[in-house]
Every structure is written in structure tokens, then in C-alpha cells.
Amino acid sequence: MNVKTLAPLAVVAALGFGSLVPHAQTGAQKIGFVNVNEVLKAHPSNGTVTALQTKANTELGAIDAQIKAIQAKGAGATAAEKDQATLLTTTLNSKAKDYNDQLAKAVAPIEKAVDAAVSSTAKAQGFSVIMDKGIAATSSLVIYADASTDLTATVIKNLKP
């Protein structure tokens, strides 16, 4: 045998791939589902987030409507209107960023609380995997799951502000 043949064998042995003996299977793992949107809505601070989103949509929608009204004029828009549209677009982008920053700050502790509630519920009930019910359903990732795997109500009960 030459050195070129030994080098790959040494790598295989060093990485532990030399043993091709099958490993024992682990026990069945419990998989659960949580409707994350429902849990987020149930959080006591969700009202603050919803109010902020409504305020943002109202204010940004009004600015956007002004921009669209000017754009609808097309070539018939005056130079002053075009300048106004540019200013409104800058204002819209700036306000949208501000609202996004405010929403991110408001949502972060809610997400943390939801994650903690999901984790503690899963551990307490012996689940090793928890999936978002909505994503699992719409992605066709899960074809069937009985009602006992839905932990949404329990997670909501365990949700702490």
C-alpha cells in the first residue's frame, strides 16, 4: 500500500467514520404544534403593538395616498408637485423606519415571552420538537396530527408578560 492510499484511511479513522456498525435508535420523539399567531395575540402587551401598527398604517397610508395622487397626474404634474412627491417619499421612508424601530422594540419582549412559554410547556409535557401550526399546515410539511399535539391553549396559559 502506498502513502496516497493511507492518507484517506487515516482521515476516515480519525473522524470516526471507520465504524459502520449501526447505532441504536432513539425512542419516539413527541412533536407538538403551536399556533404562534394566536399566542402572540394573547400576550397582554399585544394591544400596544396593535395600536402602534394601526397608528403607523394610518399615518403612512395618508402620506402614500398623497404620493399616489401626484403620481397619477403623470406628465401633467407640475414641477412643484413632483418636488412635493419626492419630499413626501423621503418623509414616508423616514417615518416607516421610525415605526419599524418602535415596533421591533415593542415586539421583542413579547417574542421572548412566547419563546419561553413554548419552551417550558414543551419540556413539561415531554415534547422534543414544537412546530408553528400555521407553517406546518400551509407548507404541507405535516399531513396529519391529532388534536393532542396542539399545545396552543397550554402555551397561552403559561404565557407571562
C-alpha positions as CSV (number, residue, x, y, z in Angstrom):
1,M,0.0,0.0,0.0
2,N,1.3,3.5,-0.8
3,V,1.1,6.7,1.2
4,K,-1.7,8.1,-1.1
5,T,-4.0,5.2,-0.1
6,L,-3.2,5.5,3.6
7,A,-4.0,9.2,3.9
8,P,-7.7,8.9,3.2
9,L,-8.0,5.9,5.5
10,A,-6.3,7.9,8.3
11,V,-8.8,10.8,7.8
12,V,-11.8,8.3,7.9
13,A,-10.5,6.7,11.0
14,A,-9.7,10.0,12.7
15,L,-13.2,11.3,12.1
16,G,-14.8,8.1,13.4
17,F,-16.2,7.0,10.1
18,G,-14.4,3.7,10.3
19,S,-17.1,2.1,12.3
20,L,-20.1,1.2,10.1
21,V,-22.0,-0.6,12.9
22,P,-25.5,0.9,13.1
23,H,-26.3,2.8,16.2
24,A,-29.3,2.0,18.4
25,Q,-32.4,4.0,17.5
26,T,-33.5,6.6,20.0
27,G,-37.0,6.4,21.4
28,A,-40.0,8.0,19.7
29,Q,-39.9,11.8,20.0
30,K,-43.0,13.8,20.7
31,I,-43.7,16.5,18.2
32,G,-46.2,19.3,19.1
33,F,-47.7,22.3,17.4
34,V,-48.5,25.8,18.5
35,N,-50.5,28.5,16.7
36,V,-47.8,31.2,17.2
37,N,-50.1,34.0,15.9
38,E,-52.8,33.1,18.4
39,V,-50.2,33.1,21.2
40,L,-48.8,36.4,20.2
41,K,-52.3,37.9,20.1
42,A,-52.9,36.6,23.6
43,H,-50.0,38.3,25.1
44,P,-51.0,41.2,27.4
45,S,-48.7,43.7,25.6
46,N,-50.2,42.9,22.2
47,G,-52.6,45.8,22.5
48,T,-49.7,48.2,22.5
49,V,-48.3,46.6,19.4
50,T,-51.6,46.6,17.6
51,A,-52.2,50.3,18.5
52,L,-48.8,51.2,17.2
53,Q,-49.4,49.3,13.9
54,T,-52.8,51.0,13.5
55,K,-51.2,54.4,14.0
56,A,-48.4,53.6,11.6
57,N,-50.8,52.3,8.9
58,T,-53.0,55.4,9.2
59,E,-50.2,57.9,9.1
60,L,-48.2,56.2,6.4
61,G,-51.3,55.4,4.4
62,A,-52.2,59.1,4.2
63,I,-48.7,60.1,3.0
64,D,-48.8,57.2,0.5
65,A,-52.2,58.4,-0.8
66,Q,-50.7,61.9,-1.4
67,I,-47.8,60.5,-3.3
68,K,-50.1,58.3,-5.5
69,A,-52.3,61.3,-6.2
70,I,-49.4,63.2,-7.6
71,Q,-48.0,60.2,-9.5
72,A,-51.5,59.7,-11.0
73,K,-51.1,63.0,-12.8
74,G,-48.1,61.6,-14.6
75,A,-46.6,64.1,-17.0
76,G,-49.3,66.6,-16.1
77,A,-47.8,67.1,-12.6
78,T,-46.2,70.4,-12.1
79,A,-42.5,70.7,-11.0
80,A,-43.7,71.8,-7.5
81,E,-45.9,68.7,-7.3
82,K,-43.0,66.5,-8.4
83,D,-40.8,68.1,-5.7
84,Q,-43.6,67.6,-3.2
85,A,-43.8,63.9,-4.2
86,T,-40.1,63.5,-3.7
87,L,-40.3,65.2,-0.3
88,L,-43.3,63.0,0.7
89,T,-41.4,59.9,-0.4
90,T,-38.5,60.8,1.8
91,T,-40.8,61.5,4.7
92,L,-42.7,58.2,4.1
93,N,-39.4,56.2,4.2
94,S,-38.2,58.0,7.3
95,K,-41.4,57.6,9.2
96,A,-41.7,53.9,8.1
97,K,-38.2,53.3,9.5
98,D,-39.1,55.0,12.8
99,Y,-42.3,52.9,13.1
100,N,-40.4,49.7,12.3
101,D,-37.9,50.5,15.0
102,Q,-40.6,51.2,17.5
103,L,-42.4,48.0,16.6
104,A,-39.3,46.0,16.9
105,K,-38.7,47.3,20.4
106,A,-42.3,46.6,21.4
107,V,-42.4,43.1,19.8
108,A,-39.0,41.8,21.2
109,P,-40.1,41.2,24.8
110,I,-43.3,39.6,23.5
111,E,-41.4,37.2,21.3
112,K,-39.1,36.4,24.2
113,A,-42.1,35.6,26.5
114,V,-43.7,33.4,23.8
115,D,-40.4,31.5,23.2
116,A,-40.1,30.9,27.0
117,A,-43.7,29.8,27.3
118,V,-43.4,27.4,24.3
119,S,-40.1,26.0,25.7
120,S,-41.4,25.5,29.3
121,T,-44.6,23.9,28.0
122,A,-42.7,21.6,25.7
123,K,-40.3,20.5,28.4
124,A,-43.0,20.0,31.0
125,Q,-45.0,17.8,28.6
126,G,-42.1,15.9,27.1
127,F,-42.2,17.3,23.6
128,S,-38.8,17.4,21.9
129,V,-39.9,19.4,18.8
130,I,-42.5,22.2,18.5
131,M,-43.6,23.5,15.2
132,D,-45.6,26.5,14.2
133,K,-49.0,25.1,13.3
134,G,-49.7,27.6,10.5
135,I,-46.4,27.0,8.8
136,A,-46.7,23.2,9.1
137,A,-50.2,23.3,7.6
138,T,-49.5,25.7,4.7
139,S,-46.2,24.2,3.8
140,S,-47.6,20.6,3.6
141,L,-44.8,19.7,5.9
142,V,-47.3,17.9,8.1
143,I,-50.1,15.9,6.6
144,Y,-51.7,14.7,9.8
145,A,-51.5,15.5,13.5
146,D,-54.1,14.7,16.1
147,A,-55.5,17.3,18.5
148,S,-53.4,16.1,21.4
149,T,-50.3,17.6,19.7
150,D,-51.8,21.2,19.7
151,L,-50.2,23.0,22.7
152,T,-51.6,26.4,21.9
153,A,-54.0,26.7,24.8
154,T,-51.4,25.4,27.3
155,V,-48.8,27.8,26.0
156,I,-51.2,30.7,26.3
157,K,-51.9,29.7,30.0
158,N,-48.1,29.6,30.6
159,L,-47.5,33.0,28.9
160,K,-46.0,35.5,31.2
161,P,-45.8,39.2,30.5
